Amino acid sequence: MATRLGRSVSSVENTRPPAFGKPQLQTARVGLKPLGAANKNVVGVRRINSLKQSDKVGCKNVTAKTTVLPTSKAQKNKLSKTNSAALPPLAKLSVKDDSNQSTSYSSLLLPNDITDVDEHDGDNPQLCAQYVKDIFNYLSALELEYPIRTNFLAGKREVTKDMRAILVNWLVQVHARFRLLQETLYLTVAVLDRYLQENEVSRSKLQLVGVTAMFIACKYEEMYVPTMDDFVHISDNAFSKSDLLKMEVVMLKALKFSLGRPLPLHFLRRVSKAGLVDVSVHAMAKYFMELSILEYDMAHLQPSLIAAAALWLSLQLSEEKWTRDLSYYSKYTEKQLLPVARRMCRMILSAGTTAHKAIYNKYRSQQYDYISSHPRLQSSKIKELAAQHGQE
């Protein structure tokens, strides 16, 4: 029996990727060194001993008069009556057992034919059941606030979409080498694209911009961030630590320090929960989503749309349907998802033959259940969808 996704899929997802061989950017040799050396730079937490008496706050000698309260029973009764007379009367409280109120607060906000996927999450504070709908409404608004324009590299003097693909493919390998979180990879590409669309970058500085985007994303997402020495070394000393710091300031100012663009992974977890999909279906959708970061022609699509299309396609390969619950929680119908799914099918078919195979090789490993080499990805359904050229 297939395992179903529970209340959270993050524990299944956030396994660290396996280490890959030496990453390469164009023809430059990239050196790698073990990250164990970076641990020497970690500052230990020094134990704080108790404060000296002279350092404590409020240690001055203060002499205060003490009032002796009456102790006799008569005096206590008199004091009690005096205090109670000064207090305003309280309304009489009554506790009523309303056994008819069986629906949750979130259920009252849903259409009658939609399942409340958060109904049983009230006892888990990490799932934020009371606020989760507001959170995802906010994320939907936020992805419109930080858009990536269609064909955003048009008019750039040096950087092309092929150069972007080479850089992103290399960053995927660096991400795997440092064993970073999935969120870090998506945020790296988001920061990179947002910066490239607004700024002119020379060919010689492109690798520095990509590494700086990952450095920023690590600080935003990771608990333990690779050191600047690690980033400089893995780039074969193509730049210095000073260059990395200067570029970090330049990029953050250009982005106005706004790094909160939602990631496709956020929306995929939500709709996977809404559809109660198998872990295998969810994992295959993640592969489709990750392939999309290499595609320049898909960079402008909203993260929520990419996530929904990836899950729709994964469900199609498993002979499952796009339900009303999935349409409601994803905010997309099948008709809206079909054009994006067609693009994904063409991308899937060429993943093993393209020059940029870092993601394909990553999902071909045992840790990812050999997803990229699954027979379903070469099925007639994928080929039929890829051959269709609808309005995209």
TORDREN-268311 format. One record per residue (C-alpha): residue number from 0; y, x, z. Coordinates in Angstrom, 3 decimals. Layout:
% residues N
+-----+----------+----------+----------+
| num |       yy |       xx |       zz |
+-----+----------+----------+----------+
| NUM |        Y |        X |        Z |
...
+-----+----------+----------+----------+
% end
This chain:
% residues 392
+-----+----------+----------+----------+
| num |       yy |       xx |       zz |
+-----+----------+----------+----------+
|   0 |    0.000 |    0.000 |    0.000 |
|   1 |    3.375 |    1.393 |   -0.961 |
|   2 |    5.611 |    2.365 |    1.887 |
|   3 |    8.729 |    0.254 |    2.097 |
|   4 |   12.142 |    1.535 |    2.954 |
|   5 |   13.090 |    0.637 |    6.483 |
|   6 |   16.511 |    0.230 |    7.948 |
|   7 |   17.615 |    3.663 |    6.837 |
|   8 |   16.508 |    5.901 |    3.998 |
|   9 |   18.489 |    8.959 |    5.018 |
|  10 |   15.587 |   10.473 |    6.926 |
|  11 |   13.461 |   10.381 |    3.763 |
|  12 |   16.199 |   11.830 |    1.594 |
|  13 |   17.709 |   14.693 |    3.485 |
|  14 |   14.879 |   17.146 |    3.120 |
|  15 |   16.188 |   20.508 |    2.093 |
|  16 |   15.489 |   21.462 |   -1.533 |
|  17 |   13.190 |   24.385 |   -2.311 |
|  18 |   14.682 |   27.755 |   -3.113 |
|  19 |   15.015 |   28.621 |   -6.807 |
|  20 |   15.244 |   31.884 |   -8.610 |
|  21 |   18.397 |   33.757 |   -9.401 |
|  22 |   21.180 |   31.341 |  -10.528 |
|  23 |   22.982 |   32.369 |  -13.688 |
|  24 |   26.376 |   31.381 |  -15.068 |
|  25 |   26.630 |   32.038 |  -18.815 |
|  26 |   25.650 |   35.710 |  -19.290 |
|  27 |   26.816 |   37.026 |  -15.938 |
|  28 |   24.174 |   38.382 |  -13.570 |
|  29 |   24.213 |   36.622 |  -10.255 |
|  30 |   22.875 |   38.418 |   -7.220 |
|  31 |   21.274 |   36.679 |   -4.296 |
|  32 |   20.851 |   37.833 |   -0.763 |
|  33 |   18.968 |   36.192 |    2.086 |
|  34 |   21.119 |   33.775 |    4.013 |
|  35 |   19.659 |   35.118 |    7.238 |
|  36 |   22.333 |   37.762 |    7.227 |
|  37 |   24.969 |   35.066 |    7.432 |
|  38 |   23.729 |   34.075 |   10.856 |
|  39 |   25.159 |   37.265 |   12.321 |
|  40 |   28.603 |   35.806 |   11.830 |
|  41 |   27.905 |   32.746 |   13.919 |
|  42 |   29.804 |   32.891 |   17.172 |
|  43 |   27.744 |   31.855 |   20.138 |
|  44 |   28.927 |   29.287 |   22.630 |
|  45 |   30.033 |   30.969 |   25.828 |
|  46 |   29.135 |   29.213 |   29.024 |
|  47 |   32.153 |   28.009 |   30.924 |
|  48 |   31.882 |   28.597 |   34.652 |
|  49 |   33.474 |   26.352 |   37.192 |
|  50 |   37.228 |   26.665 |   37.555 |
|  51 |   38.743 |   28.691 |   40.312 |
|  52 |   40.417 |   26.735 |   43.032 |
|  53 |   43.821 |   27.979 |   41.899 |
|  54 |   43.184 |   26.825 |   38.312 |
|  55 |   42.220 |   23.266 |   39.129 |
|  56 |   44.644 |   20.471 |   38.494 |
|  57 |   46.027 |   18.686 |   41.503 |
|  58 |   45.064 |   21.237 |   44.138 |
|  59 |   48.385 |   21.243 |   45.995 |
|  60 |   48.256 |   20.496 |   49.659 |
|  61 |   49.598 |   16.991 |   49.994 |
|  62 |   50.091 |   15.373 |   53.348 |
|  63 |   49.938 |   11.605 |   53.238 |
|  64 |   50.016 |    8.978 |   55.892 |
|  65 |   46.799 |    7.100 |   56.323 |
|  66 |   46.823 |    3.422 |   57.088 |
|  67 |   44.190 |    2.143 |   59.440 |
|  68 |   42.983 |   -1.268 |   58.322 |
|  69 |   42.243 |   -3.911 |   60.950 |
|  70 |   38.620 |   -3.921 |   61.902 |
|  71 |   38.224 |   -7.023 |   63.981 |
|  72 |   36.644 |  -10.112 |   62.423 |
|  73 |   39.698 |  -12.280 |   63.058 |
|  74 |   42.014 |   -9.778 |   61.466 |
|  75 |   39.713 |   -9.443 |   58.429 |
|  76 |   39.681 |  -13.216 |   57.912 |
|  77 |   43.459 |  -13.333 |   58.173 |
|  78 |   43.838 |  -10.540 |   55.622 |
|  79 |   41.375 |  -12.205 |   53.255 |
|  80 |   43.254 |  -15.518 |   53.362 |
|  81 |   46.573 |  -13.790 |   52.762 |
|  82 |   45.285 |  -11.898 |   49.697 |
|  83 |   43.520 |  -14.891 |   48.200 |
|  84 |   46.623 |  -17.014 |   48.537 |
|  85 |   48.603 |  -14.500 |   46.490 |
|  86 |   46.148 |  -14.554 |   43.578 |
|  87 |   46.462 |  -17.151 |   40.790 |
|  88 |   43.559 |  -19.595 |   40.542 |
|  89 |   40.847 |  -18.752 |   38.008 |
|  90 |   39.415 |  -21.276 |   35.613 |
|  91 |   35.925 |  -22.353 |   36.470 |
|  92 |   33.398 |  -20.400 |   34.430 |
|  93 |   30.331 |  -21.993 |   32.989 |
|  94 |   27.452 |  -20.352 |   31.166 |
|  95 |   25.926 |  -22.459 |   28.453 |
|  96 |   22.698 |  -21.533 |   26.724 |
|  97 |   23.374 |  -22.371 |   23.115 |
|  98 |   19.871 |  -22.270 |   21.748 |
|  99 |   21.003 |  -23.758 |   18.440 |
| 100 |   23.024 |  -20.639 |   17.514 |
| 101 |   20.278 |  -18.614 |   15.840 |
| 102 |   22.179 |  -17.066 |   12.913 |
| 103 |   23.948 |  -13.728 |   13.157 |
| 104 |   27.643 |  -13.199 |   12.566 |
| 105 |   27.015 |  -11.449 |    9.251 |
| 106 |   24.786 |  -14.274 |    8.038 |
| 107 |   27.662 |  -16.730 |    8.323 |
| 108 |   29.589 |  -14.752 |    5.682 |
| 109 |   26.832 |  -14.838 |    3.050 |
| 110 |   25.964 |  -17.404 |    0.379 |
| 111 |   23.004 |  -19.566 |    1.314 |
| 112 |   20.640 |  -17.983 |   -1.214 |
| 113 |   21.356 |  -14.358 |   -0.206 |
| 114 |   19.285 |  -12.508 |    2.388 |
| 115 |   21.144 |  -10.895 |    5.260 |
| 116 |   19.728 |   -7.367 |    5.144 |
| 117 |   21.633 |   -6.412 |    8.299 |
| 118 |   20.482 |   -9.332 |   10.422 |
| 119 |   18.100 |   -7.300 |   12.565 |
| 120 |   20.219 |   -4.153 |   12.860 |
| 121 |   22.466 |   -5.299 |   15.680 |
| 122 |   20.573 |   -3.275 |   18.277 |
| 123 |   21.055 |   -0.012 |   16.363 |
| 124 |   24.626 |    1.276 |   16.728 |
| 125 |   24.091 |    3.883 |   14.001 |
| 126 |   23.666 |    1.177 |   11.365 |
| 127 |   27.030 |   -0.468 |   12.208 |
| 128 |   25.708 |   -3.916 |   11.335 |
| 129 |   28.917 |   -5.641 |   12.412 |
| 130 |   31.077 |   -3.498 |   10.113 |
| 131 |   28.767 |   -2.504 |    7.262 |
| 132 |   30.077 |   -5.120 |    4.829 |
| 133 |   33.669 |   -4.083 |    5.477 |
| 134 |   32.658 |   -0.442 |    5.066 |
| 135 |   31.143 |   -0.982 |    1.627 |
| 136 |   34.005 |   -3.201 |    0.518 |
| 137 |   36.281 |   -0.323 |    1.483 |
| 138 |   34.144 |    2.188 |   -0.428 |
| 139 |   34.271 |   -0.052 |   -3.499 |
| 140 |   38.063 |   -0.061 |   -3.304 |
| 141 |   38.157 |    3.676 |   -2.646 |
| 142 |   36.228 |    4.607 |   -5.785 |
| 143 |   38.964 |    2.896 |   -7.797 |
| 144 |   41.607 |    4.882 |   -5.946 |
| 145 |   40.128 |    8.247 |   -7.011 |
| 146 |   38.996 |    7.686 |  -10.611 |
| 147 |   37.743 |   10.214 |  -13.140 |
| 148 |   39.265 |    9.491 |  -16.535 |
| 149 |   37.188 |    9.053 |  -19.665 |
| 150 |   37.092 |   12.298 |  -21.670 |
| 151 |   39.142 |   14.011 |  -18.952 |
| 152 |   38.817 |   17.479 |  -20.513 |
| 153 |   40.524 |   16.411 |  -23.732 |
| 154 |   43.524 |   18.619 |  -24.410 |
| 155 |   42.365 |   21.459 |  -22.160 |
| 156 |   42.886 |   24.828 |  -23.816 |
| 157 |   39.788 |   26.669 |  -22.588 |
| 158 |   37.378 |   24.535 |  -20.534 |
| 159 |   34.966 |   22.435 |  -22.593 |
| 160 |   32.250 |   19.961 |  -21.672 |
| 161 |   29.598 |   22.573 |  -22.482 |
| 162 |   31.208 |   25.023 |  -20.074 |
| 163 |   31.267 |   22.318 |  -17.434 |
| 164 |   27.553 |   21.663 |  -17.977 |
| 165 |   26.758 |   25.376 |  -17.591 |
| 166 |   28.776 |   25.533 |  -14.377 |
| 167 |   27.245 |   22.385 |  -12.846 |
| 168 |   23.743 |   23.549 |  -13.746 |
| 169 |   24.432 |   26.851 |  -11.963 |
| 170 |   25.917 |   25.060 |   -8.942 |
| 171 |   22.720 |   23.005 |   -8.639 |
| 172 |   20.803 |   26.269 |   -8.294 |
| 173 |   23.269 |   27.629 |   -5.738 |
| 174 |   22.982 |   24.359 |   -3.820 |
| 175 |   19.204 |   24.737 |   -3.729 |
| 176 |   19.438 |   28.415 |   -2.788 |
| 177 |   21.636 |   27.604 |    0.215 |
| 178 |   19.443 |   24.598 |    1.090 |
| 179 |   22.399 |   22.234 |    1.412 |
| 180 |   22.515 |   18.458 |    1.856 |
| 181 |   22.414 |   16.136 |   -1.142 |
| 182 |   25.853 |   14.789 |   -0.287 |
| 183 |   27.268 |   18.294 |   -0.660 |
| 184 |   26.146 |   18.542 |   -4.292 |
| 185 |   27.658 |   15.200 |   -5.290 |
| 186 |   30.907 |   15.962 |   -3.489 |
| 187 |   31.056 |   19.402 |   -5.127 |
| 188 |   30.941 |   17.873 |   -8.605 |
| 189 |   33.435 |   15.158 |   -7.624 |
| 190 |   35.929 |   17.742 |   -6.336 |
| 191 |   35.381 |   19.895 |   -9.432 |
| 192 |   35.979 |   17.049 |  -11.902 |
| 193 |   39.001 |   15.695 |  -10.061 |
| 194 |   40.589 |   19.133 |  -10.091 |
| 195 |   39.736 |   19.894 |  -13.723 |
| 196 |   41.203 |   16.641 |  -15.007 |
| 197 |   44.617 |   17.370 |  -13.484 |
| 198 |   44.865 |   21.160 |  -13.851 |
| 199 |   44.551 |   23.765 |  -16.559 |
| 200 |   41.835 |   26.277 |  -15.671 |
| 201 |   41.127 |   29.474 |  -17.580 |
| 202 |   37.630 |   30.486 |  -18.590 |
| 203 |   37.774 |   33.477 |  -16.238 |
| 204 |   38.614 |   31.267 |  -13.231 |
| 205 |   36.119 |   28.469 |  -13.880 |
| 206 |   33.335 |   29.941 |  -11.767 |
| 207 |   35.773 |   30.520 |   -8.901 |
| 208 |   36.876 |   26.864 |   -9.110 |
| 209 |   33.251 |   25.696 |   -9.018 |
| 210 |   32.331 |   27.872 |   -6.046 |
| 211 |   35.475 |   26.815 |   -4.194 |
| 212 |   34.601 |   23.161 |   -4.809 |
| 213 |   31.224 |   23.780 |   -3.159 |
| 214 |   32.867 |   25.718 |   -0.317 |
| 215 |   35.156 |   22.740 |    0.356 |
| 216 |   32.269 |   20.261 |    0.093 |
| 217 |   30.230 |   22.316 |    2.570 |
| 218 |   33.034 |   22.163 |    5.111 |
| 219 |   33.233 |   18.401 |    4.643 |
| 220 |   29.502 |   17.604 |    4.798 |
| 221 |   27.527 |   20.441 |    6.373 |
| 222 |   26.982 |   21.381 |    9.992 |
| 223 |   26.326 |   25.037 |    9.144 |
| 224 |   28.448 |   26.319 |    6.263 |
| 225 |   27.509 |   29.415 |    4.226 |
| 226 |   30.004 |   32.214 |    4.786 |
| 227 |   32.539 |   33.392 |    2.245 |
| 228 |   30.520 |   36.598 |    1.939 |
| 229 |   27.538 |   34.497 |    0.843 |
| 230 |   29.565 |   32.729 |   -1.846 |
| 231 |   31.071 |   35.999 |   -3.090 |
| 232 |   27.692 |   37.718 |   -3.172 |
| 233 |   25.866 |   34.889 |   -4.936 |
| 234 |   28.595 |   35.032 |   -7.614 |
| 235 |   27.855 |   38.744 |   -8.170 |
| 236 |   31.246 |   39.745 |   -6.721 |
| 237 |   33.092 |   38.055 |   -9.576 |
| 238 |   35.919 |   37.386 |   -7.115 |
| 239 |   36.923 |   38.365 |   -3.588 |
| 240 |   37.104 |   36.456 |   -0.328 |
| 241 |   40.870 |   36.459 |   -0.691 |
| 242 |   40.547 |   34.820 |   -4.116 |
| 243 |   38.285 |   32.157 |   -2.608 |
| 244 |   40.739 |   31.372 |    0.193 |
| 245 |   43.707 |   31.187 |   -2.175 |
| 246 |   41.856 |   28.886 |   -4.561 |
| 247 |   40.803 |   26.665 |   -1.658 |
| 248 |   44.449 |   26.118 |   -0.733 |
| 249 |   45.416 |   25.467 |   -4.358 |
| 250 |   42.643 |   22.919 |   -4.896 |
| 251 |   43.188 |   21.067 |   -1.626 |
| 252 |   46.895 |   20.734 |   -2.370 |
| 253 |   46.124 |   19.485 |   -5.877 |
| 254 |   43.769 |   16.854 |   -4.412 |
| 255 |   46.306 |   16.044 |   -1.678 |
| 256 |   43.576 |   16.833 |    0.851 |
| 257 |   41.808 |   13.596 |   -0.110 |
| 258 |   38.080 |   14.262 |   -0.306 |
| 259 |   36.788 |   10.797 |    0.516 |
| 260 |   35.754 |    9.664 |   -2.965 |
| 261 |   32.527 |    7.677 |   -2.443 |
| 262 |   29.306 |    9.224 |   -3.685 |
| 263 |   26.556 |    7.494 |   -5.703 |
| 264 |   24.165 |    8.300 |   -2.875 |
| 265 |   26.104 |    6.040 |   -0.500 |
| 266 |   25.664 |    3.036 |   -2.770 |
| 267 |   22.052 |    3.808 |   -3.672 |
| 268 |   21.010 |    3.729 |   -0.030 |
| 269 |   22.672 |    0.361 |    0.390 |
| 270 |   21.116 |   -1.333 |   -2.634 |
| 271 |   17.705 |    0.228 |   -1.962 |
| 272 |   17.802 |   -1.366 |    1.454 |
| 273 |   18.894 |   -4.688 |   -0.038 |
| 274 |   15.988 |   -4.627 |   -2.486 |
| 275 |   13.392 |   -3.408 |    0.027 |
| 276 |   12.238 |   -1.001 |   -2.660 |
| 277 |    9.387 |    1.487 |   -2.411 |
| 278 |   10.182 |    5.035 |   -1.391 |
| 279 |    8.896 |    6.179 |   -4.799 |
| 280 |   11.300 |    3.820 |   -6.599 |
| 281 |   14.187 |    5.079 |   -4.496 |
| 282 |   13.248 |    8.720 |   -5.145 |
| 283 |   13.048 |    8.193 |   -8.900 |
| 284 |   16.472 |    6.532 |   -8.862 |
| 285 |   17.814 |    9.614 |   -7.093 |
| 286 |   16.485 |   11.780 |   -9.915 |
| 287 |   18.269 |    9.629 |  -12.505 |
| 288 |   21.485 |    9.791 |  -10.487 |
| 289 |   21.329 |   13.549 |  -10.119 |
| 290 |   20.731 |   14.054 |  -13.836 |
| 291 |   23.937 |   12.125 |  -14.476 |
| 292 |   26.127 |   14.780 |  -12.821 |
| 293 |   25.334 |   17.100 |  -15.738 |
| 294 |   26.551 |   14.542 |  -18.266 |
| 295 |   30.230 |   14.865 |  -19.111 |
| 296 |   30.140 |   11.483 |  -20.863 |
| 297 |   29.080 |    9.812 |  -17.591 |
| 298 |   31.497 |   11.589 |  -15.254 |
| 299 |   34.065 |    8.785 |  -15.496 |
| 300 |   31.647 |    6.038 |  -14.419 |
| 301 |   32.091 |    4.595 |  -10.956 |
| 302 |   29.619 |    5.951 |   -8.382 |
| 303 |   28.475 |    2.434 |   -7.486 |
| 304 |   27.694 |    1.699 |  -11.147 |
| 305 |   25.654 |    4.896 |  -11.547 |
| 306 |   23.684 |    4.105 |   -8.387 |
| 307 |   22.962 |    0.518 |   -9.413 |
| 308 |   21.948 |    1.496 |  -12.960 |
| 309 |   19.629 |    4.220 |  -11.644 |
| 310 |   17.896 |    1.775 |   -9.316 |
| 311 |   17.673 |   -0.909 |  -12.014 |
| 312 |   15.963 |    1.535 |  -14.372 |
| 313 |   13.591 |    2.737 |  -11.670 |
| 314 |   12.651 |   -0.869 |  -10.894 |
| 315 |   12.037 |   -1.556 |  -14.588 |
| 316 |    9.562 |    1.317 |  -14.746 |
| 317 |    7.758 |   -0.160 |  -11.730 |
| 318 |    7.640 |   -3.648 |  -13.280 |
| 319 |    9.960 |   -5.043 |  -10.600 |
| 320 |   12.910 |   -7.361 |  -11.061 |
| 321 |   16.625 |   -7.142 |  -10.350 |
| 322 |   16.971 |   -9.888 |   -7.750 |
| 323 |   19.928 |  -11.997 |   -6.693 |
| 324 |   20.123 |   -9.953 |   -3.497 |
| 325 |   20.443 |   -6.763 |   -5.537 |
| 326 |   23.134 |   -8.292 |   -7.738 |
| 327 |   25.046 |   -9.450 |   -4.684 |
| 328 |   24.922 |   -6.199 |   -2.717 |
| 329 |   25.439 |   -3.900 |   -5.719 |
| 330 |   28.079 |   -6.200 |   -7.275 |
| 331 |   26.534 |   -5.672 |  -10.730 |
| 332 |   24.487 |   -7.895 |  -13.005 |
| 333 |   21.724 |   -6.666 |  -15.298 |
| 334 |   24.011 |   -7.155 |  -18.290 |
| 335 |   26.571 |   -4.796 |  -16.774 |
| 336 |   23.927 |   -2.177 |  -15.971 |
| 337 |   22.122 |   -2.118 |  -19.308 |
| 338 |   24.581 |    0.140 |  -21.232 |
| 339 |   24.509 |    2.767 |  -18.481 |
| 340 |   20.721 |    2.558 |  -18.233 |
| 341 |   20.455 |    3.260 |  -21.980 |
| 342 |   22.463 |    6.438 |  -21.552 |
| 343 |   20.232 |    7.441 |  -18.669 |
| 344 |   17.127 |    6.951 |  -20.812 |
| 345 |   18.444 |    9.322 |  -23.478 |
| 346 |   19.324 |   11.784 |  -20.734 |
| 347 |   15.818 |   11.507 |  -19.217 |
| 348 |   14.065 |   12.137 |  -22.532 |
| 349 |   16.055 |   15.313 |  -23.183 |
| 350 |   15.975 |   16.665 |  -19.613 |
| 351 |   12.977 |   18.917 |  -20.224 |
| 352 |   14.244 |   20.387 |  -23.486 |
| 353 |   17.925 |   20.959 |  -22.754 |
| 354 |   19.280 |   24.380 |  -21.834 |
| 355 |   20.426 |   23.062 |  -18.462 |
| 356 |   17.159 |   22.369 |  -16.653 |
| 357 |   17.989 |   23.086 |  -12.995 |
| 358 |   17.676 |   19.444 |  -11.911 |
| 359 |   14.593 |   18.857 |  -14.069 |
| 360 |   12.884 |   21.896 |  -12.536 |
| 361 |   13.954 |   20.878 |   -9.043 |
| 362 |   12.290 |   17.458 |   -9.345 |
| 363 |    9.241 |   18.999 |  -10.960 |
| 364 |    8.265 |   20.602 |   -7.637 |
| 365 |    5.712 |   19.333 |   -5.147 |
| 366 |    8.428 |   18.553 |   -2.612 |
| 367 |    9.820 |   15.921 |   -4.989 |
| 368 |    6.376 |   14.610 |   -5.999 |
| 369 |    6.701 |   15.984 |   -9.538 |
| 370 |    9.019 |   13.101 |  -10.409 |
| 371 |   10.570 |   14.676 |  -13.499 |
| 372 |    7.141 |   15.108 |  -15.131 |
| 373 |    5.926 |   11.589 |  -14.302 |
| 374 |    4.272 |    9.879 |  -17.303 |
| 375 |    6.477 |    6.804 |  -16.869 |
| 376 |    9.492 |    8.850 |  -17.933 |
| 377 |    7.978 |    9.227 |  -21.401 |
| 378 |    6.883 |    5.593 |  -21.638 |
| 379 |    7.634 |    3.260 |  -24.518 |
| 380 |   10.079 |    1.323 |  -22.335 |
| 381 |   12.235 |    4.424 |  -21.823 |
| 382 |   12.125 |    5.225 |  -25.536 |
| 383 |   13.002 |    1.657 |  -26.526 |
| 384 |   16.011 |    1.578 |  -24.213 |
| 385 |   17.122 |    5.019 |  -25.389 |
| 386 |   16.969 |    3.883 |  -29.014 |
| 387 |   19.257 |    0.916 |  -28.378 |
| 388 |   22.929 |    1.530 |  -29.067 |
| 389 |   24.748 |   -1.392 |  -27.552 |
| 390 |   28.328 |   -1.518 |  -26.422 |
| 391 |   28.705 |    1.444 |  -24.112 |
+-----+----------+----------+----------+
% end
